[in-house]
Amino acid sequence: MKGNGSTSHLSAEAFNLATGLEISHLAYKGSSPAVTDLLAGRVQVMFDTVLSASDV
């Protein structure tokens, strides 16, 4: 996820509220490092914008 208050962060928080889960927020400097960690299995889920996800 990206920084505090970003669209991705707020989407993840809404997901937490809707599902009762407690997903931790990890801030990344862009989508590429986050996708790298996602594919490597270091994080289990990623919330991203459509525009950022299509650029990766």
mmCIF file of the N, C-alpha and C atoms, coordinates in Angstrom:
data_MODEL
# 
_entry.id   MODEL 
# 
loop_
_atom_site.group_PDB 
_atom_site.id 
_atom_site.type_symbol 
_atom_site.label_atom_id 
_atom_site.label_alt_id 
_atom_site.label_comp_id 
_atom_site.label_asym_id 
_atom_site.label_entity_id 
_atom_site.label_seq_id 
_atom_site.pdbx_PDB_ins_code 
_atom_site.Cartn_x 
_atom_site.Cartn_y 
_atom_site.Cartn_z 
_atom_site.occupancy 
_atom_site.B_iso_or_equiv 
_atom_site.pdbx_formal_charge 
_atom_site.auth_seq_id 
_atom_site.auth_comp_id 
_atom_site.auth_asym_id 
_atom_site.auth_atom_id 
_atom_site.pdbx_PDB_model_num 
ATOM 1   N N  . MET A 1 1  ? 0.832   -1.168  0.000   1.00 0.00 ? 1  MET A N  1 
ATOM 2   C CA . MET A 1 1  ? 0.000   0.000   0.000   1.00 0.00 ? 1  MET A CA 1 
ATOM 3   C C  . MET A 1 1  ? 0.877   1.231   0.000   1.00 0.00 ? 1  MET A C  1 
ATOM 4   N N  . LYS A 1 2  ? 0.277   2.329   -0.326  1.00 0.00 ? 2  LYS A N  1 
ATOM 5   C CA . LYS A 1 2  ? 1.014   3.577   -0.350  1.00 0.00 ? 2  LYS A CA 1 
ATOM 6   C C  . LYS A 1 2  ? 0.796   4.325   0.957   1.00 0.00 ? 2  LYS A C  1 
ATOM 7   N N  . GLY A 1 3  ? 1.097   5.609   0.981   1.00 0.00 ? 3  GLY A N  1 
ATOM 8   C CA . GLY A 1 3  ? 1.106   6.406   2.202   1.00 0.00 ? 3  GLY A CA 1 
ATOM 9   C C  . GLY A 1 3  ? -0.224  6.557   2.912   1.00 0.00 ? 3  GLY A C  1 
ATOM 10  N N  . ASN A 1 4  ? -0.134  7.066   4.132   1.00 0.00 ? 4  ASN A N  1 
ATOM 11  C CA . ASN A 1 4  ? -1.315  7.307   4.948   1.00 0.00 ? 4  ASN A CA 1 
ATOM 12  C C  . ASN A 1 4  ? -2.280  8.253   4.256   1.00 0.00 ? 4  ASN A C  1 
ATOM 13  N N  . GLY A 1 5  ? -3.554  7.882   4.243   1.00 0.00 ? 5  GLY A N  1 
ATOM 14  C CA . GLY A 1 5  ? -4.586  8.716   3.655   1.00 0.00 ? 5  GLY A CA 1 
ATOM 15  C C  . GLY A 1 5  ? -4.750  8.578   2.151   1.00 0.00 ? 5  GLY A C  1 
ATOM 16  N N  . SER A 1 6  ? -3.934  7.741   1.526   1.00 0.00 ? 6  SER A N  1 
ATOM 17  C CA . SER A 1 6  ? -4.062  7.543   0.079   1.00 0.00 ? 6  SER A CA 1 
ATOM 18  C C  . SER A 1 6  ? -5.317  6.729   -0.226  1.00 0.00 ? 6  SER A C  1 
ATOM 19  N N  . THR A 1 7  ? -5.703  6.716   -1.484  1.00 0.00 ? 7  THR A N  1 
ATOM 20  C CA . THR A 1 7  ? -6.868  5.942   -1.902  1.00 0.00 ? 7  THR A CA 1 
ATOM 21  C C  . THR A 1 7  ? -6.703  4.469   -1.541  1.00 0.00 ? 7  THR A C  1 
ATOM 22  N N  . SER A 1 8  ? -5.520  3.939   -1.762  1.00 0.00 ? 8  SER A N  1 
ATOM 23  C CA . SER A 1 8  ? -5.264  2.528   -1.445  1.00 0.00 ? 8  SER A CA 1 
ATOM 24  C C  . SER A 1 8  ? -5.376  2.270   0.052   1.00 0.00 ? 8  SER A C  1 
ATOM 25  N N  . HIS A 1 9  ? -4.834  3.173   0.848   1.00 0.00 ? 9  HIS A N  1 
ATOM 26  C CA . HIS A 1 9  ? -4.894  3.023   2.305   1.00 0.00 ? 9  HIS A CA 1 
ATOM 27  C C  . HIS A 1 9  ? -6.338  3.078   2.794   1.00 0.00 ? 9  HIS A C  1 
ATOM 28  N N  . LEU A 1 10 ? -7.102  4.038   2.307   1.00 0.00 ? 10 LEU A N  1 
ATOM 29  C CA . LEU A 1 10 ? -8.494  4.160   2.725   1.00 0.00 ? 10 LEU A CA 1 
ATOM 30  C C  . LEU A 1 10 ? -9.329  2.971   2.258   1.00 0.00 ? 10 LEU A C  1 
ATOM 31  N N  . SER A 1 11 ? -9.024  2.432   1.086   1.00 0.00 ? 11 SER A N  1 
ATOM 32  C CA . SER A 1 11 ? -9.721  1.228   0.604   1.00 0.00 ? 11 SER A CA 1 
ATOM 33  C C  . SER A 1 11 ? -9.444  0.047   1.511   1.00 0.00 ? 11 SER A C  1 
ATOM 34  N N  . ALA A 1 12 ? -8.210  -0.081  1.924   1.00 0.00 ? 12 ALA A N  1 
ATOM 35  C CA . ALA A 1 12 ? -7.842  -1.187  2.826   1.00 0.00 ? 12 ALA A CA 1 
ATOM 36  C C  . ALA A 1 12 ? -8.528  -1.031  4.178   1.00 0.00 ? 12 ALA A C  1 
ATOM 37  N N  . GLU A 1 13 ? -8.605  0.195   4.675   1.00 0.00 ? 13 GLU A N  1 
ATOM 38  C CA . GLU A 1 13 ? -9.282  0.421   5.955   1.00 0.00 ? 13 GLU A CA 1 
ATOM 39  C C  . GLU A 1 13 ? -10.779 0.132   5.839   1.00 0.00 ? 13 GLU A C  1 
ATOM 40  N N  . ALA A 1 14 ? -11.388 0.492   4.723   1.00 0.00 ? 14 ALA A N  1 
ATOM 41  C CA . ALA A 1 14 ? -12.805 0.173   4.499   1.00 0.00 ? 14 ALA A CA 1 
ATOM 42  C C  . ALA A 1 14 ? -12.998 -1.342  4.445   1.00 0.00 ? 14 ALA A C  1 
ATOM 43  N N  . PHE A 1 15 ? -12.058 -2.038  3.808   1.00 0.00 ? 15 PHE A N  1 
ATOM 44  C CA . PHE A 1 15 ? -12.100 -3.504  3.759   1.00 0.00 ? 15 PHE A CA 1 
ATOM 45  C C  . PHE A 1 15 ? -12.005 -4.078  5.171   1.00 0.00 ? 15 PHE A C  1 
ATOM 46  N N  . ASN A 1 16 ? -11.099 -3.536  5.986   1.00 0.00 ? 16 ASN A N  1 
ATOM 47  C CA . ASN A 1 16 ? -10.966 -3.983  7.378   1.00 0.00 ? 16 ASN A CA 1 
ATOM 48  C C  . ASN A 1 16 ? -12.288 -3.841  8.126   1.00 0.00 ? 16 ASN A C  1 
ATOM 49  N N  . LEU A 1 17 ? -12.928 -2.691  7.983   1.00 0.00 ? 17 LEU A N  1 
ATOM 50  C CA . LEU A 1 17 ? -14.195 -2.457  8.672   1.00 0.00 ? 17 LEU A CA 1 
ATOM 51  C C  . LEU A 1 17 ? -15.296 -3.381  8.176   1.00 0.00 ? 17 LEU A C  1 
ATOM 52  N N  . ALA A 1 18 ? -15.350 -3.601  6.877   1.00 0.00 ? 18 ALA A N  1 
ATOM 53  C CA . ALA A 1 18 ? -16.413 -4.428  6.289   1.00 0.00 ? 18 ALA A CA 1 
ATOM 54  C C  . ALA A 1 18 ? -16.263 -5.901  6.642   1.00 0.00 ? 18 ALA A C  1 
ATOM 55  N N  . THR A 1 19 ? -15.022 -6.369  6.805   1.00 0.00 ? 19 THR A N  1 
ATOM 56  C CA . THR A 1 19 ? -14.791 -7.793  7.027   1.00 0.00 ? 19 THR A CA 1 
ATOM 57  C C  . THR A 1 19 ? -14.459 -8.149  8.468   1.00 0.00 ? 19 THR A C  1 
ATOM 58  N N  . GLY A 1 20 ? -14.117 -7.152  9.279   1.00 0.00 ? 20 GLY A N  1 
ATOM 59  C CA . GLY A 1 20 ? -13.717 -7.426  10.653  1.00 0.00 ? 20 GLY A CA 1 
ATOM 60  C C  . GLY A 1 20 ? -12.273 -7.881  10.775  1.00 0.00 ? 20 GLY A C  1 
ATOM 61  N N  . LEU A 1 21 ? -11.526 -7.828  9.680   1.00 0.00 ? 21 LEU A N  1 
ATOM 62  C CA . LEU A 1 21 ? -10.114 -8.203  9.712   1.00 0.00 ? 21 LEU A CA 1 
ATOM 63  C C  . LEU A 1 21 ? -9.270  -7.038  10.211  1.00 0.00 ? 21 LEU A C  1 
ATOM 64  N N  . GLU A 1 22 ? -8.035  -7.325  10.563  1.00 0.00 ? 22 GLU A N  1 
ATOM 65  C CA . GLU A 1 22 ? -7.103  -6.288  10.986  1.00 0.00 ? 22 GLU A CA 1 
ATOM 66  C C  . GLU A 1 22 ? -5.837  -6.391  10.144  1.00 0.00 ? 22 GLU A C  1 
ATOM 67  N N  . ILE A 1 23 ? -5.896  -5.866  8.926   1.00 0.00 ? 23 ILE A N  1 
ATOM 68  C CA . ILE A 1 23 ? -4.753  -5.882  8.022   1.00 0.00 ? 23 ILE A CA 1 
ATOM 69  C C  . ILE A 1 23 ? -3.860  -4.695  8.378   1.00 0.00 ? 23 ILE A C  1 
ATOM 70  N N  . SER A 1 24 ? -2.577  -4.931  8.520   1.00 0.00 ? 24 SER A N  1 
ATOM 71  C CA . SER A 1 24 ? -1.623  -3.869  8.845   1.00 0.00 ? 24 SER A CA 1 
ATOM 72  C C  . SER A 1 24 ? -1.258  -3.086  7.599   1.00 0.00 ? 24 SER A C  1 
ATOM 73  N N  . HIS A 1 25 ? -1.055  -1.788  7.786   1.00 0.00 ? 25 HIS A N  1 
ATOM 74  C CA . HIS A 1 25 ? -0.677  -0.903  6.688   1.00 0.00 ? 25 HIS A CA 1 
ATOM 75  C C  . HIS A 1 25 ? 0.844   -0.826  6.591   1.00 0.00 ? 25 HIS A C  1 
ATOM 76  N N  . LEU A 1 26 ? 1.371   -1.103  5.416   1.00 0.00 ? 26 LEU A N  1 
ATOM 77  C CA . LEU A 1 26 ? 2.800   -0.953  5.135   1.00 0.00 ? 26 LEU A CA 1 
ATOM 78  C C  . LEU A 1 26 ? 2.948   0.062   4.017   1.00 0.00 ? 26 LEU A C  1 
ATOM 79  N N  . ALA A 1 27 ? 3.641   1.149   4.276   1.00 0.00 ? 27 ALA A N  1 
ATOM 80  C CA . ALA A 1 27 ? 3.820   2.188   3.259   1.00 0.00 ? 27 ALA A CA 1 
ATOM 81  C C  . ALA A 1 27 ? 5.002   1.835   2.357   1.00 0.00 ? 27 ALA A C  1 
ATOM 82  N N  . TYR A 1 28 ? 4.810   1.980   1.057   1.00 0.00 ? 28 TYR A N  1 
ATOM 83  C CA . TYR A 1 28 ? 5.859   1.747   0.061   1.00 0.00 ? 28 TYR A CA 1 
ATOM 84  C C  . TYR A 1 28 ? 6.068   3.008   -0.749  1.00 0.00 ? 28 TYR A C  1 
ATOM 85  N N  . LYS A 1 29 ? 7.237   3.157   -1.318  1.00 0.00 ? 29 LYS A N  1 
ATOM 86  C CA . LYS A 1 29 ? 7.527   4.278   -2.223  1.00 0.00 ? 29 LYS A CA 1 
ATOM 87  C C  . LYS A 1 29 ? 7.182   3.857   -3.647  1.00 0.00 ? 29 LYS A C  1 
ATOM 88  N N  . GLY A 1 30 ? 5.898   3.706   -3.909  1.00 0.00 ? 30 GLY A N  1 
ATOM 89  C CA . GLY A 1 30 ? 5.443   3.318   -5.233  1.00 0.00 ? 30 GLY A CA 1 
ATOM 90  C C  . GLY A 1 30 ? 4.959   1.882   -5.285  1.00 0.00 ? 30 GLY A C  1 
ATOM 91  N N  . SER A 1 31 ? 4.316   1.550   -6.391  1.00 0.00 ? 31 SER A N  1 
ATOM 92  C CA . SER A 1 31 ? 3.729   0.223   -6.556  1.00 0.00 ? 31 SER A CA 1 
ATOM 93  C C  . SER A 1 31 ? 4.754   -0.863  -6.854  1.00 0.00 ? 31 SER A C  1 
ATOM 94  N N  . SER A 1 32 ? 5.812   -0.519  -7.563  1.00 0.00 ? 32 SER A N  1 
ATOM 95  C CA . SER A 1 32 ? 6.786   -1.548  -7.969  1.00 0.00 ? 32 SER A CA 1 
ATOM 96  C C  . SER A 1 32 ? 7.395   -2.302  -6.797  1.00 0.00 ? 32 SER A C  1 
ATOM 97  N N  . PRO A 1 33 ? 7.905   -1.620  -5.753  1.00 0.00 ? 33 PRO A N  1 
ATOM 98  C CA . PRO A 1 33 ? 8.444   -2.365  -4.612  1.00 0.00 ? 33 PRO A CA 1 
ATOM 99  C C  . PRO A 1 33 ? 7.370   -3.193  -3.896  1.00 0.00 ? 33 PRO A C  1 
ATOM 100 N N  . ALA A 1 34 ? 6.142   -2.677  -3.864  1.00 0.00 ? 34 ALA A N  1 
ATOM 101 C CA . ALA A 1 34 ? 5.053   -3.412  -3.222  1.00 0.00 ? 34 ALA A CA 1 
ATOM 102 C C  . ALA A 1 34 ? 4.710   -4.675  -4.004  1.00 0.00 ? 34 ALA A C  1 
ATOM 103 N N  . VAL A 1 35 ? 4.659   -4.575  -5.331  1.00 0.00 ? 35 VAL A N  1 
ATOM 104 C CA . VAL A 1 35 ? 4.376   -5.742  -6.161  1.00 0.00 ? 35 VAL A CA 1 
ATOM 105 C C  . VAL A 1 35 ? 5.502   -6.768  -6.023  1.00 0.00 ? 35 VAL A C  1 
ATOM 106 N N  . THR A 1 36 ? 6.737   -6.305  -5.951  1.00 0.00 ? 36 THR A N  1 
ATOM 107 C CA . THR A 1 36 ? 7.873   -7.212  -5.760  1.00 0.00 ? 36 THR A CA 1 
ATOM 108 C C  . THR A 1 36 ? 7.696   -8.013  -4.472  1.00 0.00 ? 36 THR A C  1 
ATOM 109 N N  . ASP A 1 37 ? 7.347   -7.337  -3.378  1.00 0.00 ? 37 ASP A N  1 
ATOM 110 C CA . ASP A 1 37 ? 7.134   -8.039  -2.106  1.00 0.00 ? 37 ASP A CA 1 
ATOM 111 C C  . ASP A 1 37 ? 5.916   -8.950  -2.162  1.00 0.00 ? 37 ASP A C  1 
ATOM 112 N N  . LEU A 1 38 ? 4.883   -8.541  -2.884  1.00 0.00 ? 38 LEU A N  1 
ATOM 113 C CA . LEU A 1 38 ? 3.690   -9.381  -3.027  1.00 0.00 ? 38 LEU A CA 1 
ATOM 114 C C  . LEU A 1 38 ? 4.025   -10.676 -3.771  1.00 0.00 ? 38 LEU A C  1 
ATOM 115 N N  . LEU A 1 39 ? 4.743   -10.544 -4.882  1.00 0.00 ? 39 LEU A N  1 
ATOM 116 C CA . LEU A 1 39 ? 5.109   -11.727 -5.674  1.00 0.00 ? 39 LEU A CA 1 
ATOM 117 C C  . LEU A 1 39 ? 6.105   -12.625 -4.949  1.00 0.00 ? 39 LEU A C  1 
ATOM 118 N N  . ALA A 1 40 ? 6.936   -12.022 -4.100  1.00 0.00 ? 40 ALA A N  1 
ATOM 119 C CA . ALA A 1 40 ? 7.915   -12.804 -3.339  1.00 0.00 ? 40 ALA A CA 1 
ATOM 120 C C  . ALA A 1 40 ? 7.302   -13.458 -2.103  1.00 0.00 ? 40 ALA A C  1 
ATOM 121 N N  . GLY A 1 41 ? 6.064   -13.118 -1.799  1.00 0.00 ? 41 GLY A N  1 
ATOM 122 C CA . GLY A 1 41 ? 5.399   -13.720 -0.646  1.00 0.00 ? 41 GLY A CA 1 
ATOM 123 C C  . GLY A 1 41 ? 5.703   -13.027 0.668   1.00 0.00 ? 41 GLY A C  1 
ATOM 124 N N  . ARG A 1 42 ? 6.323   -11.844 0.628   1.00 0.00 ? 42 ARG A N  1 
ATOM 125 C CA . ARG A 1 42 ? 6.633   -11.120 1.865   1.00 0.00 ? 42 ARG A CA 1 
ATOM 126 C C  . ARG A 1 42 ? 5.407   -10.381 2.403   1.00 0.00 ? 42 ARG A C  1 
ATOM 127 N N  . VAL A 1 43 ? 4.428   -10.101 1.542   1.00 0.00 ? 43 VAL A N  1 
ATOM 128 C CA . VAL A 1 43 ? 3.125   -9.565  1.956   1.00 0.00 ? 43 VAL A CA 1 
ATOM 129 C C  . VAL A 1 43 ? 2.049   -10.421 1.310   1.00 0.00 ? 43 VAL A C  1 
ATOM 130 N N  . GLN A 1 44 ? 0.899   -10.499 1.946   1.00 0.00 ? 44 GLN A N  1 
ATOM 131 C CA . GLN A 1 44 ? -0.145  -11.402 1.467   1.00 0.00 ? 44 GLN A CA 1 
ATOM 132 C C  . GLN A 1 44 ? -1.197  -10.709 0.608   1.00 0.00 ? 44 GLN A C  1 
ATOM 133 N N  . VAL A 1 45 ? -1.344  -9.409  0.735   1.00 0.00 ? 45 VAL A N  1 
ATOM 134 C CA . VAL A 1 45 ? -2.383  -8.691  -0.009  1.00 0.00 ? 45 VAL A CA 1 
ATOM 135 C C  . VAL A 1 45 ? -1.895  -7.280  -0.303  1.00 0.00 ? 45 VAL A C  1 
ATOM 136 N N  . MET A 1 46 ? -2.403  -6.715  -1.409  1.00 0.00 ? 46 MET A N  1 
ATOM 137 C CA . MET A 1 46 ? -2.026  -5.359  -1.796  1.00 0.00 ? 46 MET A CA 1 
ATOM 138 C C  . MET A 1 46 ? -3.251  -4.645  -2.339  1.00 0.00 ? 46 MET A C  1 
ATOM 139 N N  . PHE A 1 47 ? -3.464  -3.424  -1.899  1.00 0.00 ? 47 PHE A N  1 
ATOM 140 C CA . PHE A 1 47 ? -4.513  -2.571  -2.432  1.00 0.00 ? 47 PHE A CA 1 
ATOM 141 C C  . PHE A 1 47 ? -3.814  -1.513  -3.267  1.00 0.00 ? 47 PHE A C  1 
ATOM 142 N N  . ASP A 1 48 ? -4.223  -1.364  -4.505  1.00 0.00 ? 48 ASP A N  1 
ATOM 143 C CA . ASP A 1 48 ? -3.579  -0.430  -5.407  1.00 0.00 ? 48 ASP A CA 1 
ATOM 144 C C  . ASP A 1 48 ? -4.645  0.237   -6.264  1.00 0.00 ? 48 ASP A C  1 
ATOM 145 N N  . THR A 1 49 ? -4.281  1.317   -6.918  1.00 0.00 ? 49 THR A N  1 
ATOM 146 C CA . THR A 1 49 ? -5.198  1.963   -7.842  1.00 0.00 ? 49 THR A CA 1 
ATOM 147 C C  . THR A 1 49 ? -5.116  1.253   -9.196  1.00 0.00 ? 49 THR A C  1 
ATOM 148 N N  . VAL A 1 50 ? -6.145  1.379   -9.996  1.00 0.00 ? 50 VAL A N  1 
ATOM 149 C CA . VAL A 1 50 ? -6.162  0.758   -11.320 1.00 0.00 ? 50 VAL A CA 1 
ATOM 150 C C  . VAL A 1 50 ? -5.031  1.302   -12.168 1.00 0.00 ? 50 VAL A C  1 
ATOM 151 N N  . LEU A 1 51 ? -4.816  2.596   -12.127 1.00 0.00 ? 51 LEU A N  1 
ATOM 152 C CA . LEU A 1 51 ? -3.776  3.214   -12.920 1.00 0.00 ? 51 LEU A CA 1 
ATOM 153 C C  . LEU A 1 51 ? -2.382  2.696   -12.541 1.00 0.00 ? 51 LEU A C  1 
ATOM 154 N N  . SER A 1 52 ? -2.090  2.628   -11.249 1.00 0.00 ? 52 SER A N  1 
ATOM 155 C CA . SER A 1 52 ? -0.784  2.115   -10.811 1.00 0.00 ? 52 SER A CA 1 
ATOM 156 C C  . SER A 1 52 ? -0.628  0.638   -11.135 1.00 0.00 ? 52 SER A C  1 
ATOM 157 N N  . ALA A 1 53 ? -1.669  -0.131  -10.936 1.00 0.00 ? 53 ALA A N  1 
ATOM 158 C CA . ALA A 1 53 ? -1.589  -1.567  -11.189 1.00 0.00 ? 53 ALA A CA 1 
ATOM 159 C C  . ALA A 1 53 ? -1.375  -1.873  -12.665 1.00 0.00 ? 53 ALA A C  1 
ATOM 160 N N  . SER A 1 54 ? -1.900  -1.039  -13.533 1.00 0.00 ? 54 SER A N  1 
ATOM 161 C CA . SER A 1 54 ? -1.736  -1.289  -14.965 1.00 0.00 ? 54 SER A CA 1 
ATOM 162 C C  . SER A 1 54 ? -0.347  -0.888  -15.462 1.00 0.00 ? 54 SER A C  1 
ATOM 163 N N  . ASP A 1 55 ? 0.377   -0.061  -14.708 1.00 0.00 ? 55 ASP A N  1 
ATOM 164 C CA . ASP A 1 55 ? 1.728   0.366   -15.084 1.00 0.00 ? 55 ASP A CA 1 
ATOM 165 C C  . ASP A 1 55 ? 2.806   -0.609  -14.647 1.00 0.00 ? 55 ASP A C  1 
ATOM 166 N N  . VAL A 1 56 ? 2.504   -1.509  -13.744 1.00 0.00 ? 56 VAL A N  1 
ATOM 167 C CA . VAL A 1 56 ? 3.519   -2.395  -13.167 1.00 0.00 ? 56 VAL A CA 1 
ATOM 168 C C  . VAL A 1 56 ? 3.893   -3.491  -14.125 1.00 0.00 ? 56 VAL A C  1 
# 
